[in-house]
Amino acid sequence: MGRVRGFKKGGQNMKEFAGCPSSKTYDFREKAIQEEAPAAKVQSQLRQWPIQLHLIPPTAPYYQGADVLLTADCVAYALGNYHNDFLKGKSLAIACPKLDEGQEVYSEKIKSWFEDAKINTLTVLIMQVPCCMGLLHLAKQALGNSKRKVPLKSVVVSLQGGILSEDWV
């Protein structure tokens, strides 16, 4: 991870990154696998639509008594085997804790999963960047406000697709 080069300001090249760590640029091309992996068709494990948290009805039939996966938008792009390792057999919702507006609605929808849909478990997949922790915070807040207690799992994914932590909260 080298320094991020900025634009010239006052005649000097800005070499240090200043801003939100989630918007810092990284270049992984040097570490990319040089050989192509054998071609394989991977079946989608997506079981419902819609998937965006703003659009989902939390009491839809596919959430009733389900194991639910709440994923930050970027996670599926970082994890090469996302469908088979995490999505298979689960109902899904996706959200971005940094860019999505109206997040107070998210907490109510998650709480509705616990109380109305009576979900079995909730797994929250987030990236390692600080702003992604907001999604886990929303899930914890909803669980704390719920009358029903449901097992909550947190999975943190590195920028290059490794699993950094996987813990029951």
N, C-alpha and C positions, 0 to 999 in steps of 0.2 A: 504494500500500500504506500504509494508515493504521495508526494504533496500534490495538491490540486492547483493547477495554474489558473490564475484569474486574469482579469483584464487590467490594462494599465490605468492607474489613477495617479494623477499628479506626477506623471513621468516615471513612476516606479511600477515594476511588475509585482502584483500581489501574489505571494507564494503560499501564504497560509490560508486555509479555509476558515471562514467565519460564517456561522449560520447553523441551521438545524443539522445534526449529524445524519439524519435520514436523507438529506438532499446532497450530501457530499458524493462526488463521483469516484468510482473505483473502476479499474480496468483489469479484468480477469483473463484477457486473451492469452497472455503468456502461460498461464496455468491451465488453459483449456486442453482437453484431451486431443492429441493430434490425430489419433486414429479414430475412424468412425466405428461406433458400436454396431454390432450386427442388427440389421433391420428386423424389427418385431412389431407386430400390430398389437397395441394395447387397447383393450376394450374399456370404454368409458364406464365408470362406476356411478355416474350421476343418475339419481333415481327420481328427481323431481325438478319442477320449474315453477316459479322463479327461484333464484338463489340469493339475490341481493337483499340484505337485511331490511332495507326500507320497503321493499316490495313484497316480502313474504307475509302470508297470514300465519301468525304463530300457532294457530289452532288447526292448521290444515291436517288432513288425515295422515300424511306422511311424517308428521312430527309426533303423533299420538304414541306414547310409550316407547319412543325411539331413542337410539343413541345418536346424539346430534353433534355435528362438527361445525364450529364457528371459526372461519378462517379469514385472516387478514388477506386482502386482495393479492399481495405480492407472493405469498407463500407457495401457491401452486406452480409459479414460474421458477422458483428456486429449487423445489423438490422434484427430482427427476421421476420418481415413482409415486407421486402424490396419490393417484387414483387407487393403486393396489395397497399401498402402505397405510393410508389414512381414510380415504373416502369410502372404500368398499364397505357396504352394509350400513352406512350411516346416512342420515338426512343432513342436508347442508344449508348453511347461510354464509355469505361473505360480506365483509365490510372493511372500510379503511378508517381507522381511528384518527388519522390526520386530515384527510381530505373530505370526508363525508360531513354534511351539515345535519343538524337536527338529531344529534346523538342521544338526547333525552328520550327519544322514541325507542332507541335501541334497548335501553335498560328496561323499559316497560315490556317490549317484545320478549326479551330473554326471561323476564319474570313470568310472563304468560306461558312460556315453554315449561317452566318449573311447575306452575300452579294449575294451568288449564290443560295443557297438552300432556302433563305428567310424564315428561321425558325421563328416560332411564339414566343417561349420563350426558354430560356436556364436555367436549374436548375443544379447547381454544388453541389454535395454531397461530403463532405470531412470529414475525421476524425479530432479529436481535436489536433492531434500531429502537431508540427510546420511545418514539411516538407510538409504536405498536403496543407498548404496555397498556395504552389506553383501552384497548379491546379487552384485555384480561381484567382490567380494573372495572369495566362496565359489567362483565360477567360476575365478578365477585360482589359488586354492589347489588346487582339484581338478586343474587343468591342470598345475600344478607337481608334483603327486604322481603324475601319470599317466606311463606309459612312452611313450605316444603323444602327439605334439604336433599340435594341431588349431588352425587359425586361429580367433581369438577377437576378436569385434568388440564394442565398447561404444558404446551410443547413450544420451545423456542428454537427457531431455525436460523442458521448462519446465512450470511449473504451468499455463500457458495453452496448452500443446500445441505449442510451437515446439521445433525440434531445436536444442539448445545445442551438442552435440558428437557426432561420429560418427567413431570412431577404431578402427583395428585395434590390439589390445593386444599 
